[in-house]
Amino acid sequence: MLNEATICDTAETLRPTHAEINLARLTANYRAIETAVAPAQLMPILKANAYGHGLVPIAHHMAQLGTPYLGVAFLEEGILLRQAGITTPILVLGGIIGNQVPHFLKHDLTLTASSVEKIEQIDAAAQQMGVTAKVHLKIDTGMERIGVHYYSADTLLEAALRCRHCQVEGIFSHFANADAAHLDSARLQLERFEEVLHFYERRSLPPPRLRHMANSGGVLQLPASHFDMVRPGILLYGVYPSAEVSRTIEVQPVLSWQSRVVYFKVVKPGHPVSYGSTWQSDHMVRVVTVPVGYGDGYFRRASGQAQVIIRGQRYPVVGRICMDQMMVNIEWDSAYNNDEVLLIGETAEGTAVTVEEIAEWAGTIPYEVLTNINTRVPRVYVG
Ligand SMILES: *Cc1c(COP(=O)(O)O)cnc(C)c1O
């Protein structure tokens, strides 16, 4: 359980760099989303190491909050959670291969059935093992990723009715554009999903207990897509899925990333900094070195644009970002060895560097900034 004030990875004391995960903020975000979507329930999405926040600790925290379901992308992620003692129902959202099915059943993981063939494989494996498989049917309404196409979904829904060893607990779809400014495409997908669900009405059958479609964009912008359950990922971690999305729910970033100054020097004009000698000053400057680089998942592509916070001020990272280090130009300000460097986060006075900014500097999206922070960076849980 994560109710101590601080849980430190032992490595944290050895390396002056860590990502701090604020569990109080995570709780607040969870509750804000829960309130906004009620009576729909939450399935927090914990794929990709819980968007970089740490799969197992985040799952334990969600379980403590009483979450009814968890979502991950891959079988292995589900197994890791079971091995960590998580008993909450877990839906594995991704596509499955036949020989994985027994492992799902063994670990009581809910399967995504995305075609007639897949649900028949699941049913056969469940029969052989003498168990009932928990299944959610996946309908492709316009993402063209996995799932039976909406226009031929009846074949899968009928096959599901024939399966004797599956409990079809859910049915779901996924938006391609729910975080956009214009929602025509998302609304079309929603209509297609609703049309698929009419299958049950036409046969006077109850639909599966859990109908779900909304990712963070849908949670924020399409209340009609909330159905019985919503699947927020990035929003839960306090980051909005796009710049355009309406911020109808207020959330706070959960992750911050800190390091410390390990070296201070004065650099003369005309003396270029770092590989490739891409940057030099035309006057004397103070430059500090920070022991973080692209080997930790800080994008090298942000070279020339990135900024960090030292002593409450934003300063530019200069020269190429290296694998393990980066250099910061503090002009003629003061900084000392061991001073805190904020790569992501905000100071008490409100000076911030956001995940969104790093995404822009690196030509990517906030999702990738978070999932890119790798395991060399210890996670420290506070609150
Ligand atoms: C990743 C994912 C989500 C969560 O998406 P966010 O945009 O992070 O909210 C929901 N559903 C599925 C199927 C996903 O793959």
The ligand as an SDF file (V2000), in Angstrom:
LIG
                    3D

 15 15  0  0  0  0  0  0  0  0999 V2000
   -4.9940    4.3070  -24.9080 C   0  0  0  0  0  0  0  0  0  0  0  0
   -6.4280    3.9970  -24.9480 C   0  0  0  0  0  0  0  0  0  0  0  0
   -7.3480    4.7180  -24.1690 C   0  0  0  0  0  0  0  0  0  0  0  0
   -6.9590    5.9380  -23.3640 C   0  0  0  0  0  0  0  0  0  0  0  0
   -6.6780    7.0020  -24.2290 O   0  0  0  0  0  0  0  0  0  0  0  0
   -6.4070    8.4820  -23.6970 P   0  0  0  0  0  0  0  0  0  0  0  0
   -6.4290    9.3260  -24.8950 O   0  0  0  0  0  0  0  0  0  0  0  0
   -5.0740    8.4380  -23.0310 O   0  0  0  0  0  0  0  0  0  0  0  0
   -7.4860    8.7900  -22.7250 O   0  0  0  0  0  0  0  0  0  0  0  0
   -8.6520    4.2930  -24.1660 C   0  0  0  0  0  0  0  0  0  0  0  0
   -9.0490    3.2220  -24.9030 N   0  0  0  0  0  0  0  0  0  0  0  0
   -8.1900    2.5310  -25.6760 C   0  0  0  0  0  0  0  0  0  0  0  0
   -8.6950    1.3790  -26.4750 C   0  0  0  0  0  0  0  0  0  0  0  0
   -6.8680    2.8960  -25.7280 C   0  0  0  0  0  0  0  0  0  0  0  0
   -6.0230    2.2210  -26.5190 O   0  0  0  0  0  0  0  0  0  0  0  0
  1  2  1  0
  2  3  1  0
  2 14  2  0
  3  4  1  0
  3 10  2  0
  4  5  1  0
  5  6  1  0
  6  7  2  0
  6  8  1  0
  6  9  1  0
 10 11  1  0
 11 12  2  0
 12 13  1  0
 12 14  1  0
 14 15  1  0
M  END
$$$$
